[in-house]
Amino acid sequence: MIDSRNYPVEIRRLPEEDGGGWLAVFPDLPGCIGDGETPEEAIADGYRAAQAWLEAAEEYGDPIPSPSSGSESGRFVLRLPRSLHARLAARAAQEGVSMNTLVVSLLAEGMAVKS
């Protein structure tokens, strides 16, 4: 079984005229999206949709694209103080998501506030 968490997800705020909230889009999986009131909810819904997308493609013998790196790079390495790492890990565990998913949602939320 292919793990949907290997696929990059793009998070964006939905305009109020479109209902508000957040949208999670999987560029590698055509038509696969998720949404939610918060970035965390959109990411969680998106990964559930991506897993269903992958399972359906596998069941019907449809081609399954390899995960891309997302955008130009999609990856960066960041050193954190141990105390911040511990706080992020605890919050991710509390919310039932990976630390990577939590940090992506926090960054997306922060970027939306700034724009």
Summary of the structure (lengths in Angstrom):
residues: 115
radius of gyration: 15.0
end to end distance: 38.7
largest distance: 46.9
contacts: 298
relative contact order: 0.17
helix: 50%
strand: 10%
